[in-house]
């Protein structure tokens, strides 16, 4: 190996790290002679593919990191430039190209193109600085990418199953090249983030979600399958767009829709086993609750918008309790919104309060919900079952400002994607009622946030305990106080949950798992984090956090008879680590050895 000399190595580092914190890279090596090549750090891997196919397979392709010996043995010598790069130098080359892009959508396309070309390098880039790249591969940029999905589409990265394929979903699943699928993220595109019905453009969500399964949780990417169920769209702009890439008719609902979902669930479990994790994502409220209740005890499934959001929000509340110095049952919550996220958070708060010793009846009295028609109260017409649970015995109140004024909550939680819903008056009232008001503006993307971090800290004189769904930059007040807003990102939840569930082959995913996850996340928040305004661990520690969550889930699953991997492992942390994907390159050098000369002697006539 030839070390990167001061000039070349220094230039690469300056180009990739200018104005940014340094990437987490190992030593740099580079060789540009015929005998050069970076020493592979990964395991030796036998492959049956040869030649050009190797360089076009993102699971196998290493680009110029293939050694000369690998190139000769695999039949790809001459297909690559006569240069040998370590993976670290390849990361720096990607970063040079990435930094040239002036907007986030172009950066998203750079990373997705890399994923199509070289999977290991893609995940190496992501894990080198997850805090930097997560807003690009997921919220908020993924929302813009979904809106532009038809124009940004390059290569298929998942399965599109349509209403017209009903009766043939098993055949569609056979089109996917991988057989050992452990995790599926599925959407019907009807409620993408806070953007509404995007139809088949919603595929960007399962793709981005599963990228975080791997980057944050270590789930093997070849065991992940993104799925878009296209039943049409009610978005008139898409229906009239000649470039729209989905079915151009109104959404199919009712019996046909239910039969499609039933067939999909059955076909998936028939092909990939009952232990295959199926995550529902961005379904409309009416279908989300119904499908979760229908399938939760029949399949290994969860809804991230309901249960994942609940877990990360409650984790933030647990961390906030260390600042307010009291119990969960001492708080009163007002929700802006009464959809999937609000109901999920409210029910997990109920579970946590009951665990503290509060009765369910008393716990419900501490949760107030405001939807588009005002405060949810008893006797209001057309309340669905989920809303009826939290209907309060109180006169009608029409606006969130009035509710805050009358109820005087200790915490407000925004999950309705109504930008600016937490007005100046609301934030000032919260500061007047509470020494340390809790303000969670959890709607995505950033443009839909109920308030900004700066507004919260400024209008509460730095006393607000703030968390958001999308990232906000640090805030410095005129007093000199500096805060680093906590991002209540579901990525703290679903990768660790998935890793734990896959490892022990859990049969079902109960709400207890999400309460355990919330407690685990909050336990990783240090006093220093809290002092800075962070209610969550730094994102760059998310893989360690996910591992701890997975270990606790595995332990819980065995204790409650939900695991199906036997015998039960004695060292559960070591057991889970066996399943964690590494972005380091594998070696493709064949196992060469020799026999004794006499045994190899050629017989002649």
VENJO-V54560 format. One record per pair of residues at least 12 apart in sequence whose C-alpha atoms are under 7 Angstrom apart, sorted by the first residue. I is the first residue (numbers start at 1). J is the second residue. D is the distance in Angstrom with one decimal. If there is no record, write none. Layout:
i j d
I J D
I J D
This chain:
i j d
1 29 6.6
1 30 6.7
1 31 6.1
1 36 6.2
1 37 6.5
1 38 6.4
2 29 6.2
2 30 5.6
2 31 5.3
3 28 6.8
3 29 4.9
3 30 6.0
4 28 6.2
4 29 5.6
4 30 5.9
12 92 6.3
13 92 6.9
15 96 5.9
16 92 5.6
16 95 5.2
16 96 5.3
23 128 5.6
23 129 6.2
24 128 4.9
24 129 6.9
25 88 6.0
25 128 6.9
26 88 6.6
28 86 6.6
28 88 5.8
28 89 6.3
29 85 6.8
29 86 5.4
30 84 6.0
30 85 4.8
30 86 5.9
31 83 6.5
31 84 5.0
31 85 6.4
32 82 6.6
32 83 4.4
32 84 5.6
33 83 6.8
34 68 6.9
34 82 6.8
35 68 6.4
36 67 7.0
36 68 6.8
36 84 6.1
37 65 6.9
37 67 4.5
37 68 6.5
37 84 4.6
37 85 6.5
38 65 6.5
38 67 6.5
38 84 6.4
38 85 6.0
38 86 5.0
40 585 6.2
40 586 6.4
40 587 5.7
41 584 6.3
41 585 6.3
41 586 6.9
42 584 5.4
42 585 5.0
42 586 4.2
42 587 6.1
43 586 5.0
43 587 5.9
44 586 5.7
44 587 4.5
44 588 5.9
44 589 7.0
45 586 6.1
45 587 5.8
45 588 5.4
46 588 6.2
46 590 7.0
50 74 5.1
50 75 6.0
51 74 5.8
51 75 4.6
51 76 4.9
52 76 6.4
56 117 6.9
58 116 5.8
58 117 4.8
58 118 4.4
58 119 5.2
59 118 6.6
59 119 5.5
61 118 5.5
62 118 6.3
64 80 6.7
64 83 6.4
64 84 5.3
64 85 5.6
65 84 5.6
65 85 4.8
65 86 5.6
65 87 6.4
66 84 6.9
67 84 6.5
69 589 6.8
70 588 5.9
70 589 5.4
91 125 6.0
98 110 6.5
104 136 6.4
104 141 6.5
105 141 6.6
105 145 6.4
108 136 5.6
108 137 6.1
120 583 4.8
120 584 6.6
120 585 6.6
121 583 6.8
123 215 6.0
123 583 5.8
124 583 5.3
126 215 6.4
127 215 5.9
129 540 6.5
130 539 6.5
130 540 5.6
131 539 5.3
131 540 5.8
137 208 5.8
138 208 5.6
139 445 6.2
139 470 6.4
140 444 6.8
140 445 4.8
140 446 6.2
140 470 6.3
142 204 6.6
142 205 7.0
143 193 6.9
143 445 6.8
145 204 6.9
146 201 5.2
146 202 5.7
146 204 5.4
147 198 7.0
147 201 6.5
149 201 5.3
150 201 6.7
150 243 6.9
150 244 6.2
150 245 6.0
157 207 6.9
158 225 6.2
158 226 4.7
158 227 5.6
159 226 6.4
159 227 4.9
159 228 6.3
160 227 6.1
160 228 5.0
160 229 6.2
160 230 6.9
161 228 6.2
161 229 5.0
161 230 6.0
162 229 5.6
162 230 4.5
162 231 5.8
163 230 6.3
163 231 5.1
163 260 6.8
166 260 5.8
169 264 6.4
169 267 6.6
170 267 5.4
178 222 6.7
180 223 5.8
180 272 6.9
181 223 4.2
181 224 5.8
181 225 6.8
181 272 6.1
182 223 5.2
182 224 6.2
182 276 4.8
182 277 6.1
182 502 6.6
183 223 6.4
183 224 4.9
183 225 6.4
183 276 5.7
183 277 4.6
183 278 6.0
184 224 5.8
184 225 4.8
184 226 5.8
184 277 6.1
184 278 4.8
184 279 6.1
185 206 5.2
185 225 6.6
185 226 5.2
185 227 6.2
185 278 6.0
185 279 4.7
185 280 6.1
185 281 6.7
186 206 6.3
186 226 6.2
186 227 4.7
186 228 5.8
186 279 6.2
186 280 5.3
186 281 6.0
187 227 6.6
187 228 5.3
187 229 6.2
187 280 6.1
187 281 5.0
187 282 5.8
187 283 6.2
188 228 5.7
188 229 4.7
188 230 5.9
188 283 6.1
189 202 4.6
189 282 6.4
189 283 6.6
190 282 6.7
190 283 5.6
190 284 5.7
191 282 5.0
191 283 5.5
191 284 5.2
192 282 5.3
193 282 6.7
193 444 5.8
193 445 6.7
194 417 5.4
194 443 7.0
194 444 5.7
194 445 6.5
194 448 6.8
197 233 6.7
197 234 6.8
197 235 6.0
198 235 6.9
199 230 6.6
199 232 6.4
199 233 5.1
199 246 6.7
200 228 6.6
200 230 5.9
200 245 6.9
200 246 5.1
203 228 5.6
206 226 5.0
206 227 6.7
207 226 5.6
210 224 6.6
212 491 6.9
212 495 6.7
213 495 4.6
216 495 6.0
216 542 5.9
216 543 4.9
216 546 6.8
217 495 4.4
217 496 5.4
217 499 6.2
217 543 5.6
217 546 5.5
217 547 6.9
218 580 4.5
218 581 4.7
219 499 6.0
219 580 6.0
219 581 5.9
220 581 5.2
230 247 6.8
231 251 5.4
231 252 5.5
232 247 5.1
232 248 6.2
232 249 5.2
232 250 5.2
232 251 4.3
232 252 6.5
233 249 6.3
233 250 5.1
233 251 4.8
234 250 5.1
234 251 5.9
274 299 6.5
274 300 6.9
275 300 6.0
275 505 5.6
275 506 6.5
275 507 5.7
276 300 6.5
277 300 5.2
277 301 5.7
278 300 6.3
278 301 4.7
278 302 6.8
279 301 5.6
279 302 5.2
279 303 5.7
279 304 6.8
280 302 6.3
280 303 4.7
280 304 6.6
281 303 6.1
281 304 6.1
281 305 6.4
282 305 6.7
285 339 6.1
285 340 5.8
296 508 6.8
297 508 6.2
299 507 6.8
299 508 6.1
300 507 5.3
300 508 4.4
300 509 6.1
301 508 6.7
301 509 6.3
302 509 6.6
305 340 6.2
305 341 5.6
306 340 5.0
306 341 4.8
306 343 7.0
306 344 4.5
307 344 5.5
307 514 6.8
308 490 5.8
308 493 6.0
308 494 6.4
309 341 6.0
309 345 6.8
309 490 5.8
310 341 6.6
310 344 5.0
310 345 3.8
310 348 6.3
311 493 6.9
311 514 5.3
311 515 6.2
311 517 6.6
311 518 5.0
312 488 5.8
312 489 6.7
312 490 5.9
312 492 6.8
312 493 6.4
312 518 6.0
313 345 6.6
313 488 6.3
314 345 6.8
314 349 6.7
314 518 6.0
315 518 4.2
315 519 6.1
315 521 6.0
315 522 5.1
316 488 7.0
316 522 6.7
316 535 5.4
316 536 6.5
318 522 6.0
319 522 5.3
319 535 5.6
320 465 6.9
320 535 6.7
324 436 6.4
328 353 6.3
329 353 5.9
329 358 6.9
331 410 5.6
332 366 4.7
332 367 6.2
332 409 4.9
332 410 5.3
332 411 6.3
333 366 6.1
333 367 5.0
333 368 6.1
333 409 5.6
333 410 6.4
333 411 4.9
333 412 5.8
334 367 6.2
334 368 4.7
334 369 5.7
334 409 6.2
334 411 6.4
334 412 4.9
334 413 6.3
335 368 6.2
335 369 4.7
335 370 5.9
335 412 5.8
335 413 4.8
335 414 5.9
336 369 6.4
336 370 5.2
336 371 6.4
336 413 6.1
336 414 4.7
336 415 6.0
336 416 6.1
337 369 6.7
337 370 5.6
337 371 4.8
337 414 6.6
337 415 5.4
337 416 4.4
338 369 6.1
338 370 6.5
338 371 5.5
341 415 6.3
342 415 6.2
348 515 6.8
350 363 5.9
350 364 7.0
364 390 6.3
367 390 6.9
368 390 6.8
370 400 6.6
373 398 6.6
374 397 5.8
374 398 4.2
374 399 5.5
375 396 6.5
375 397 5.4
375 398 6.3
376 391 5.1
376 392 6.6
377 391 4.3
377 392 4.5
377 393 5.9
377 394 6.0
377 396 6.7
378 391 5.0
378 392 5.6
378 393 5.5
401 426 5.8
404 426 6.8
408 433 6.4
410 434 6.3
410 437 5.6
410 438 6.3
411 437 6.0
411 438 4.4
411 439 5.9
412 438 6.4
412 439 5.2
412 440 6.2
413 439 6.2
413 440 4.7
413 441 6.1
414 440 6.1
414 441 4.8
414 442 5.6
414 443 6.4
414 450 6.1
415 442 5.5
415 443 5.0
416 443 6.4
417 443 4.9
417 444 6.6
417 448 4.9
417 449 6.4
418 448 5.8
418 449 6.9
418 450 6.0
419 447 6.6
419 448 4.3
419 449 5.0
419 450 4.7
419 451 7.0
420 449 6.6
420 450 4.4
420 451 5.1
421 450 4.7
421 451 6.9
422 450 5.2
422 451 5.6
424 459 6.9
427 456 6.6
427 459 6.2
427 460 6.5
428 459 5.8
428 460 6.1
431 460 5.1
435 463 6.9
436 463 5.3
436 464 5.6
436 465 6.5
437 463 6.9
437 464 5.0
437 465 6.0
438 464 5.9
438 465 4.7
438 466 6.2
439 464 6.6
439 465 5.9
439 466 4.9
439 467 6.6
440 466 5.6
440 467 4.8
440 468 5.7
441 467 6.3
441 468 4.7
441 469 6.5
442 468 4.6
442 469 4.0
442 488 7.0
443 469 5.5
444 469 5.8
444 470 5.9
445 470 6.0
446 470 5.4
453 466 6.9
453 472 6.5
453 485 6.5
454 475 5.8
458 477 6.7
465 533 7.0
466 485 6.3
466 486 6.7
467 485 6.1
467 486 4.7
467 487 5.5
467 488 6.0
468 486 6.5
468 487 4.9
468 488 5.6
469 487 5.6
469 488 5.1
469 489 5.7
470 487 6.2
471 487 5.6
472 485 6.4
483 532 5.2
483 533 5.1
484 532 5.7
484 533 5.4
484 534 5.9
485 533 5.7
485 534 5.7
486 533 6.7
486 534 4.5
486 535 5.2
486 536 5.9
492 542 6.6
492 546 7.0
493 517 6.7
495 546 6.3
496 546 4.0
496 547 6.1
496 549 5.4
496 550 5.0
497 549 6.7
497 550 5.9
499 550 5.7
500 550 3.8
500 551 6.3
500 553 5.6
500 554 5.5
501 554 7.0
503 576 6.0
503 579 6.7
504 554 5.9
504 563 5.3
504 564 6.3
504 565 5.3
505 563 5.6
505 564 5.3
505 565 5.9
506 557 6.7
506 562 5.4
506 563 4.4
506 564 6.1
507 562 5.7
507 563 6.5
508 562 6.8
513 553 6.4
517 549 5.8
520 549 6.1
521 545 6.8
522 536 6.8
524 537 5.9
525 537 5.0
551 572 6.1
551 573 5.7
551 576 6.6
